């Protein structure tokens, strides 16, 4: 290995000196220049000593500059990033490579970073969740404007569980024109990530990145209706504190088999059937939440697993869901998912 952690280096294209802070693989290192950390390929850097002794000397020596003392030199304010072009908030995965017994390059794990390329600071709540509903890593923190935030490491083998990276953002300095919070997520599948890694190698890019949002969303206009005027015209207006008594009764078990929902389902396409089933799921899910129901069982059947996967994807980003599980049950086999709520 040409470089070691702590070595002084020179960035060839800018002639700036820095240090090696981490060895990524045989071709790439993580360096720090003037307080900024970023990956660089071996052919983009060199030892500064070689540069100092091999640069051409000027024939006529310049006149000596007047002496400057350390106390008289103004202190330079540190800057998080040199380039400040707004480009949204991103989730970046920096792969760490090694070699197997056949000398093939493989990915051991990813270093996960939250990258803020906007002029706003954000509070964020982050959690990693797998396709089976189990929780991984979680963190609540803040990220400053135009800065990167290291989250954690993700083993490459975890991609086989189709992990989801779920975020809830809010502004550090609240703005009346902006939303109070914004939810978003990134879902990864092993085959897709492997393809992105190959593309990354071809383009000599250091990481794989997914944009979480381009701009923090504006607050939606308040479209509430003045209920007192409606009550004066004879419309029924209910007190929210007693709203539950006016709602339909919830169910503890909901069967989404299409033959239970429609009589002419045989003439429908698969997409039409799926839409009817998801609408029925949303209806009983919302009623369960409105009644503060503790649990709800959704019977989706086994089949191809398309309906189950769609429902699980919806549950992963719902704040009311504490957890959900699809395990063998004597009544439904593996064809049902039980949802546990939190309020």
One Martini backbone bead per residue (centre of mass of N, CA, C, O) as a GRO file, in nm:
protein
  343
    1UNK     BB    1   0.095   0.036   0.025
    2UNK     BB    2   0.150   0.370  -0.029
    3UNK     BB    3  -0.050   0.450   0.200
    4UNK     BB    4  -0.117   0.604   0.519
    5UNK     BB    5  -0.236   0.686   0.801
    6UNK     BB    6  -0.123   1.037   0.820
    7UNK     BB    7  -0.041   1.117   0.555
    8UNK     BB    8   0.096   1.337   0.349
    9UNK     BB    9  -0.067   1.530   0.087
   10UNK     BB   10  -0.129   1.598  -0.273
   11UNK     BB   11  -0.340   1.774  -0.476
   12UNK     BB   12  -0.296   1.793  -0.809
   13UNK     BB   13  -0.530   2.000  -0.921
   14UNK     BB   14  -0.469   2.220  -0.651
   15UNK     BB   15  -0.212   2.205  -0.454
   16UNK     BB   16  -0.323   2.071  -0.195
   17UNK     BB   17  -0.287   1.997   0.139
   18UNK     BB   18  -0.302   1.685   0.332
   19UNK     BB   19  -0.471   1.391   0.472
   20UNK     BB   20  -0.481   1.063   0.570
   21UNK     BB   21  -0.778   0.892   0.728
   22UNK     BB   22  -0.847   0.655   0.507
   23UNK     BB   23  -0.874   0.321   0.385
   24UNK     BB   24  -1.070   0.189   0.138
   25UNK     BB   25  -0.865   0.087  -0.091
   26UNK     BB   26  -0.632   0.024  -0.343
   27UNK     BB   27  -0.758   0.305  -0.502
   28UNK     BB   28  -0.869   0.442  -0.223
   29UNK     BB   29  -0.909   0.745  -0.025
   30UNK     BB   30  -0.946   0.933   0.274
   31UNK     BB   31  -0.946   1.290   0.286
   32UNK     BB   32  -0.802   1.601   0.433
   33UNK     BB   33  -0.892   1.948   0.343
   34UNK     BB   34  -0.944   2.207   0.526
   35UNK     BB   35  -1.179   2.022   0.686
   36UNK     BB   36  -1.230   1.837   0.428
   37UNK     BB   37  -1.399   1.537   0.341
   38UNK     BB   38  -1.274   1.304   0.082
   39UNK     BB   39  -1.254   1.109  -0.184
   40UNK     BB   40  -0.961   0.945  -0.347
   41UNK     BB   41  -0.752   0.870  -0.585
   42UNK     BB   42  -0.427   0.781  -0.625
   43UNK     BB   43  -0.390   0.958  -0.904
   44UNK     BB   44  -0.480   1.242  -0.738
   45UNK     BB   45  -0.220   1.192  -0.562
   46UNK     BB   46   0.064   1.299  -0.350
   47UNK     BB   47   0.359   1.363  -0.228
   48UNK     BB   48   0.489   1.669  -0.123
   49UNK     BB   49   0.799   1.618  -0.138
   50UNK     BB   50   0.824   1.567  -0.439
   51UNK     BB   51   0.716   1.846  -0.527
   52UNK     BB   52   0.930   2.025  -0.383
   53UNK     BB   53   1.198   1.888  -0.527
   54UNK     BB   54   1.081   1.908  -0.851
   55UNK     BB   55   1.041   2.189  -0.881
   56UNK     BB   56   1.102   2.462  -1.038
   57UNK     BB   57   1.340   2.702  -1.044
   58UNK     BB   58   1.401   3.023  -1.004
   59UNK     BB   59   1.640   3.218  -1.125
   60UNK     BB   60   1.516   3.463  -0.975
   61UNK     BB   61   1.509   3.577  -0.678
   62UNK     BB   62   1.299   3.696  -0.477
   63UNK     BB   63   1.205   3.920  -0.279
   64UNK     BB   64   1.182   3.960   0.034
   65UNK     BB   65   0.941   3.938   0.246
   66UNK     BB   66   0.786   4.063   0.482
   67UNK     BB   67   0.746   4.014   0.797
   68UNK     BB   68   0.541   3.768   0.965
   69UNK     BB   69   0.327   3.730   1.233
   70UNK     BB   70   0.109   3.531   1.391
   71UNK     BB   71  -0.058   3.766   1.530
   72UNK     BB   72  -0.114   3.915   1.230
   73UNK     BB   73  -0.272   3.674   1.131
   74UNK     BB   74  -0.557   3.601   1.006
   75UNK     BB   75  -0.816   3.410   1.076
   76UNK     BB   76  -0.956   3.127   0.940
   77UNK     BB   77  -1.260   3.032   0.846
   78UNK     BB   78  -1.437   2.762   0.855
   79UNK     BB   79  -1.555   2.541   0.593
   80UNK     BB   80  -1.753   2.284   0.503
   81UNK     BB   81  -1.771   2.387   0.195
   82UNK     BB   82  -1.665   2.507  -0.112
   83UNK     BB   83  -1.934   2.420  -0.248
   84UNK     BB   84  -2.252   2.624  -0.283
   85UNK     BB   85  -2.483   2.427  -0.428
   86UNK     BB   86  -2.803   2.376  -0.462
   87UNK     BB   87  -2.919   2.004  -0.430
   88UNK     BB   88  -3.030   1.908  -0.178
   89UNK     BB   89  -3.105   1.590  -0.024
   90UNK     BB   90  -2.891   1.311   0.061
   91UNK     BB   91  -2.818   0.956   0.015
   92UNK     BB   92  -2.505   0.796   0.093
   93UNK     BB   93  -2.293   0.526  -0.047
   94UNK     BB   94  -1.983   0.396   0.077
   95UNK     BB   95  -1.784   0.165  -0.043
   96UNK     BB   96  -1.617  -0.131   0.087
   97UNK     BB   97  -1.334  -0.295  -0.017
   98UNK     BB   98  -1.229  -0.628  -0.124
   99UNK     BB   99  -1.065  -0.953  -0.138
  100UNK     BB  100  -1.079  -1.256  -0.250
  101UNK     BB  101  -0.945  -1.569  -0.327
  102UNK     BB  102  -0.973  -1.463  -0.651
  103UNK     BB  103  -0.916  -1.147  -0.664
  104UNK     BB  104  -1.192  -1.018  -0.614
  105UNK     BB  105  -1.395  -0.749  -0.600
  106UNK     BB  106  -1.560  -0.657  -0.293
  107UNK     BB  107  -1.833  -0.584  -0.081
  108UNK     BB  108  -1.866  -0.541   0.262
  109UNK     BB  109  -1.960  -0.227   0.298
  110UNK     BB  110  -2.142   0.067   0.408
  111UNK     BB  111  -2.123   0.412   0.418
  112UNK     BB  112  -2.353   0.635   0.572
  113UNK     BB  113  -2.483   0.944   0.432
  114UNK     BB  114  -2.584   1.274   0.504
  115UNK     BB  115  -2.660   1.525   0.249
  116UNK     BB  116  -2.634   1.886   0.260
  117UNK     BB  117  -2.737   2.103  -0.029
  118UNK     BB  118  -2.834   2.346   0.161
  119UNK     BB  119  -2.941   2.657   0.340
  120UNK     BB  120  -3.045   2.445   0.556
  121UNK     BB  121  -3.139   2.334   0.869
  122UNK     BB  122  -3.191   2.002   1.021
  123UNK     BB  123  -3.411   1.792   1.155
  124UNK     BB  124  -3.380   1.432   1.236
  125UNK     BB  125  -3.544   1.111   1.178
  126UNK     BB  126  -3.391   0.786   1.192
  127UNK     BB  127  -3.460   0.466   1.017
  128UNK     BB  128  -3.404   0.119   0.994
  129UNK     BB  129  -3.572  -0.120   0.773
  130UNK     BB  130  -3.704  -0.427   0.711
  131UNK     BB  131  -3.912  -0.634   0.529
  132UNK     BB  132  -4.001  -0.793   0.809
  133UNK     BB  133  -4.010  -0.526   1.027
  134UNK     BB  134  -3.742  -0.490   1.137
  135UNK     BB  135  -3.517  -0.317   1.326
  136UNK     BB  136  -3.245  -0.113   1.316
  137UNK     BB  137  -3.127   0.175   1.286
  138UNK     BB  138  -3.122   0.479   1.505
  139UNK     BB  139  -3.181   0.852   1.475
  140UNK     BB  140  -3.139   1.175   1.644
  141UNK     BB  141  -3.081   1.495   1.471
  142UNK     BB  142  -2.851   1.726   1.310
  143UNK     BB  143  -2.812   1.929   1.004
  144UNK     BB  144  -2.619   2.134   0.839
  145UNK     BB  145  -2.533   2.349   0.619
  146UNK     BB  146  -2.338   2.215   0.392
  147UNK     BB  147  -2.337   1.907   0.511
  148UNK     BB  148  -2.214   1.610   0.654
  149UNK     BB  149  -2.357   1.286   0.781
  150UNK     BB  150  -2.278   1.027   0.975
  151UNK     BB  151  -2.447   0.729   1.051
  152UNK     BB  152  -2.355   0.428   0.927
  153UNK     BB  153  -2.320   0.083   0.887
  154UNK     BB  154  -2.371  -0.153   0.602
  155UNK     BB  155  -2.399  -0.458   0.525
  156UNK     BB  156  -2.420  -0.621   0.230
  157UNK     BB  157  -2.608  -0.861   0.328
  158UNK     BB  158  -2.862  -0.673   0.403
  159UNK     BB  159  -2.982  -0.647   0.107
  160UNK     BB  160  -3.151  -0.917   0.116
  161UNK     BB  161  -3.375  -0.749   0.313
  162UNK     BB  162  -3.472  -0.486   0.199
  163UNK     BB  163  -3.398  -0.199   0.292
  164UNK     BB  164  -3.511   0.088   0.481
  165UNK     BB  165  -3.478   0.456   0.467
  166UNK     BB  166  -3.610   0.661   0.721
  167UNK     BB  167  -3.748   1.001   0.716
  168UNK     BB  168  -3.769   1.301   0.934
  169UNK     BB  169  -3.824   1.641   0.870
  170UNK     BB  170  -3.707   1.961   1.008
  171UNK     BB  171  -3.676   2.280   1.096
  172UNK     BB  172  -3.476   2.462   1.297
  173UNK     BB  173  -3.607   2.716   1.152
  174UNK     BB  174  -3.903   2.810   1.147
  175UNK     BB  175  -4.157   2.825   0.878
  176UNK     BB  176  -4.468   2.935   0.785
  177UNK     BB  177  -4.427   2.838   0.469
  178UNK     BB  178  -4.356   2.564   0.594
  179UNK     BB  179  -4.346   2.261   0.682
  180UNK     BB  180  -4.324   2.088   0.979
  181UNK     BB  181  -4.290   1.816   0.804
  182UNK     BB  182  -4.090   1.547   0.635
  183UNK     BB  183  -4.139   1.249   0.450
  184UNK     BB  184  -3.897   0.984   0.369
  185UNK     BB  185  -3.751   0.728   0.138
  186UNK     BB  186  -3.529   0.436   0.098
  187UNK     BB  187  -3.520   0.152  -0.124
  188UNK     BB  188  -3.345  -0.159  -0.129
  189UNK     BB  189  -3.191  -0.377  -0.375
  190UNK     BB  190  -2.948  -0.590  -0.449
  191UNK     BB  191  -2.955  -0.581  -0.764
  192UNK     BB  192  -2.954  -0.270  -0.793
  193UNK     BB  193  -2.691  -0.214  -0.638
  194UNK     BB  194  -2.500  -0.380  -0.814
  195UNK     BB  195  -2.547  -0.206  -1.065
  196UNK     BB  196  -2.449   0.063  -0.938
  197UNK     BB  197  -2.159  -0.030  -0.883
  198UNK     BB  198  -2.077  -0.075  -1.176
  199UNK     BB  199  -2.134   0.218  -1.266
  200UNK     BB  200  -1.937   0.351  -1.066
  201UNK     BB  201  -1.679   0.225  -1.182
  202UNK     BB  202  -1.703   0.333  -1.475
  203UNK     BB  203  -1.726   0.651  -1.359
  204UNK     BB  204  -1.548   0.703  -1.104
  205UNK     BB  205  -1.720   0.685  -0.845
  206UNK     BB  206  -1.743   0.698  -0.484
  207UNK     BB  207  -2.071   0.681  -0.492
  208UNK     BB  208  -2.411   0.626  -0.380
  209UNK     BB  209  -2.704   0.823  -0.472
  210UNK     BB  210  -3.004   0.967  -0.306
  211UNK     BB  211  -3.275   1.167  -0.335
  212UNK     BB  212  -3.493   1.304  -0.098
  213UNK     BB  213  -3.478   1.626  -0.170
  214UNK     BB  214  -3.475   1.940  -0.323
  215UNK     BB  215  -3.712   2.078  -0.152
  216UNK     BB  216  -3.861   2.214   0.095
  217UNK     BB  217  -4.181   2.217   0.161
  218UNK     BB  218  -4.457   2.379   0.122
  219UNK     BB  219  -4.729   2.499   0.257
  220UNK     BB  220  -5.043   2.423   0.261
  221UNK     BB  221  -5.337   2.521   0.207
  222UNK     BB  222  -5.612   2.614   0.388
  223UNK     BB  223  -5.916   2.400   0.339
  224UNK     BB  224  -6.102   2.480   0.553
  225UNK     BB  225  -6.425   2.487   0.684
  226UNK     BB  226  -6.682   2.681   0.789
  227UNK     BB  227  -6.901   2.533   1.014
  228UNK     BB  228  -7.105   2.749   1.111
  229UNK     BB  229  -7.236   2.799   0.833
  230UNK     BB  230  -7.337   2.507   0.792
  231UNK     BB  231  -7.514   2.487   1.048
  232UNK     BB  232  -7.710   2.724   0.962
  233UNK     BB  233  -7.803   2.541   0.696
  234UNK     BB  234  -7.844   2.229   0.834
  235UNK     BB  235  -7.593   2.092   0.888
  236UNK     BB  236  -7.403   1.840   1.010
  237UNK     BB  237  -7.215   1.886   1.317
  238UNK     BB  238  -6.929   1.753   1.467
  239UNK     BB  239  -6.766   1.668   1.743
  240UNK     BB  240  -6.446   1.562   1.774
  241UNK     BB  241  -6.470   1.430   2.063
  242UNK     BB  242  -6.729   1.247   1.915
  243UNK     BB  243  -6.649   1.103   1.639
  244UNK     BB  244  -6.648   0.791   1.690
  245UNK     BB  245  -6.967   0.751   1.713
  246UNK     BB  246  -6.990   0.821   1.380
  247UNK     BB  247  -6.837   0.576   1.312
  248UNK     BB  248  -6.758   0.299   1.199
  249UNK     BB  249  -6.692  -0.008   1.284
  250UNK     BB  250  -6.438  -0.190   1.347
  251UNK     BB  251  -6.186  -0.432   1.265
  252UNK     BB  252  -5.972  -0.707   1.347
  253UNK     BB  253  -6.056  -0.852   1.067
  254UNK     BB  254  -5.936  -0.854   0.718
  255UNK     BB  255  -6.061  -0.958   0.403
  256UNK     BB  256  -5.891  -0.946   0.064
  257UNK     BB  257  -6.042  -1.126  -0.098
  258UNK     BB  258  -6.199  -1.068  -0.395
  259UNK     BB  259  -6.461  -1.248  -0.351
  260UNK     BB  260  -6.540  -1.054  -0.095
  261UNK     BB  261  -6.559  -0.766  -0.282
  262UNK     BB  262  -6.654  -0.912  -0.562
  263UNK     BB  263  -6.859  -1.049  -0.827
  264UNK     BB  264  -6.677  -0.946  -1.106
  265UNK     BB  265  -6.358  -1.033  -1.090
  266UNK     BB  266  -6.308  -1.214  -1.353
  267UNK     BB  267  -6.307  -0.938  -1.547
  268UNK     BB  268  -6.048  -0.850  -1.417
  269UNK     BB  269  -5.761  -0.714  -1.364
  270UNK     BB  270  -5.492  -0.718  -1.164
  271UNK     BB  271  -5.493  -0.411  -1.110
  272UNK     BB  272  -5.790  -0.383  -1.025
  273UNK     BB  273  -5.776  -0.576  -0.787
  274UNK     BB  274  -5.553  -0.431  -0.627
  275UNK     BB  275  -5.705  -0.160  -0.588
  276UNK     BB  276  -5.941  -0.273  -0.424
  277UNK     BB  277  -5.773  -0.394  -0.192
  278UNK     BB  278  -5.628  -0.126  -0.103
  279UNK     BB  279  -5.884   0.035  -0.037
  280UNK     BB  280  -5.983  -0.160   0.184
  281UNK     BB  281  -5.738  -0.132   0.363
  282UNK     BB  282  -5.753   0.177   0.413
  283UNK     BB  283  -6.029   0.184   0.546
  284UNK     BB  284  -5.959  -0.008   0.799
  285UNK     BB  285  -5.711   0.139   0.894
  286UNK     BB  286  -5.840   0.419   0.959
  287UNK     BB  287  -6.045   0.307   1.162
  288UNK     BB  288  -5.843   0.189   1.363
  289UNK     BB  289  -5.707   0.462   1.427
  290UNK     BB  290  -5.962   0.628   1.509
  291UNK     BB  291  -6.014   0.395   1.752
  292UNK     BB  292  -5.751   0.298   1.882
  293UNK     BB  293  -5.642   0.036   1.786
  294UNK     BB  294  -5.412  -0.209   1.863
  295UNK     BB  295  -5.505  -0.416   1.631
  296UNK     BB  296  -5.449  -0.574   1.295
  297UNK     BB  297  -5.583  -0.808   1.057
  298UNK     BB  298  -5.450  -0.905   0.735
  299UNK     BB  299  -5.591  -1.078   0.462
  300UNK     BB  300  -5.387  -1.169   0.161
  301UNK     BB  301  -5.248  -1.413   0.124
  302UNK     BB  302  -5.021  -1.560  -0.088
  303UNK     BB  303  -4.939  -1.624  -0.368
  304UNK     BB  304  -4.721  -1.384  -0.514
  305UNK     BB  305  -4.705  -1.124  -0.296
  306UNK     BB  306  -4.804  -0.840  -0.392
  307UNK     BB  307  -5.004  -0.747  -0.172
  308UNK     BB  308  -4.816  -0.779   0.069
  309UNK     BB  309  -4.592  -0.581  -0.029
  310UNK     BB  310  -4.770  -0.328  -0.051
  311UNK     BB  311  -4.856  -0.321   0.248
  312UNK     BB  312  -4.569  -0.313   0.372
  313UNK     BB  313  -4.482  -0.046   0.238
  314UNK     BB  314  -4.699   0.125   0.384
  315UNK     BB  315  -4.624   0.051   0.687
  316UNK     BB  316  -4.324   0.167   0.699
  317UNK     BB  317  -4.449   0.492   0.681
  318UNK     BB  318  -4.622   0.469   0.940
  319UNK     BB  319  -4.663   0.626   1.249
  320UNK     BB  320  -4.884   0.422   1.381
  321UNK     BB  321  -4.666   0.200   1.345
  322UNK     BB  322  -4.480  -0.014   1.533
  323UNK     BB  323  -4.556  -0.306   1.407
  324UNK     BB  324  -4.507  -0.605   1.194
  325UNK     BB  325  -4.637  -0.945   1.104
  326UNK     BB  326  -4.543  -1.256   0.909
  327UNK     BB  327  -4.676  -1.546   1.034
  328UNK     BB  328  -4.762  -1.832   1.146
  329UNK     BB  329  -5.111  -1.942   1.131
  330UNK     BB  330  -5.367  -2.158   1.193
  331UNK     BB  331  -5.584  -1.982   1.028
  332UNK     BB  332  -5.374  -1.845   0.774
  333UNK     BB  333  -5.091  -1.900   0.792
  334UNK     BB  334  -4.907  -1.682   0.561
  335UNK     BB  335  -5.184  -1.491   0.482
  336UNK     BB  336  -5.100  -1.282   0.728
  337UNK     BB  337  -5.106  -0.952   0.891
  338UNK     BB  338  -4.991  -0.803   1.191
  339UNK     BB  339  -5.087  -0.501   1.354
  340UNK     BB  340  -4.913  -0.254   1.555
  341UNK     BB  341  -4.995   0.015   1.749
  342UNK     BB  342  -4.927   0.378   1.795
  343UNK     BB  343  -5.013   0.688   2.016
   0.00000   0.00000   0.00000
